[in-house]
């Protein structure tokens, strides 16, 4: 076990929990689509979805990096390239799921703002590169 990677992983977990808690408690509930402007991609409702997506993706990435670091700490003999690329695949799939979830009420927004498509392509390419 590598102590420094374990400490770094625990710090990532702490940041993920803190970021999520602050968002759910103080930031995201106060956001309304009436307080936001629309963009060329869609209405103020889409802007609200984009902000929520961005907030949650940061939490997912922090959690994912924590898991990656703890895995590296306890499996020092693992193939680092494969491990990192497959964890990246998982993180991009989580981002894809989050983007699809945000678009669930209006799936047509994916055509105008194709984030789930792009994140899925990134996940597929990182998986292919890992083999």
C-alpha positions, -999 to +999 in steps of 0.1 A: +000+000+000+012+035-008+003+059+020+006+090-001-019+077-027-042+067+001-041+102+016-046+118-018-076+095-024-092+104+010-088+140+002-106+135-032-134+117-013-136+146+012-138+172-016-164+152-035-186+150-003-181+186+005-188+198-031-219+177-033-233+188+001-226+225-006-243+222-040-274+204-027-278+225+004-269+261-007-262+265-044-286+244-066-319+249-047-315+287-052-311+284-090-342+289-110-346+291-148-363+325-143-330+339-130-310+326-160-307+337-195-312+315-225-284+307-249-282+300-286-285+263-276-318+267-258-340+284-231-332+294-196-343+259-186-315+244-206-291+269-189-303+256-155-297+220-166-262+229-179-253+244-145-267+214-126-248+190-149-215+209-145-219+210-107-226+172-105-199+163-130-172+179-107-184+158-078-184+126-100-148+134-112-136+140-077-151+107-066-137+089-097-102+103-090-104+091-054-113+056-065-085+056-091-060+068-065-071+042-039-069+015-065-034+025-074-025+026-037-036-010-031-027-025-064+008-013-072+014-041-097-016-031-119-010-019-155-012+018-149-021+027-185-050+002-187-062+012-152-063+049-160-079+045-194-106+023-180-113+046-151-116+075-176-141+054-195-161+049-164-160+086-156-170+096-191-199+071-190-210+087-157-209+121-173-229+107-202-255+093-178-257+126-160-262+145-193-289+122-205-306+125-171-306+163-174-322+160-209-348+134-198-377+158-200-368+171-234-347+146-253-347+169-283-322+191-265-296+165-272-298+173-309-292+210-302-267+205-275-251+171-281-230+167-248-242+131-242-231+121-277-197+136-273-191+123-238-201+088-250-177+090-279-149+099-255-158+069-233-158+046-263-124+059-275-108+056-241-121+020-238-108+011-272-074+026-264-072+006-232-073-028-250 
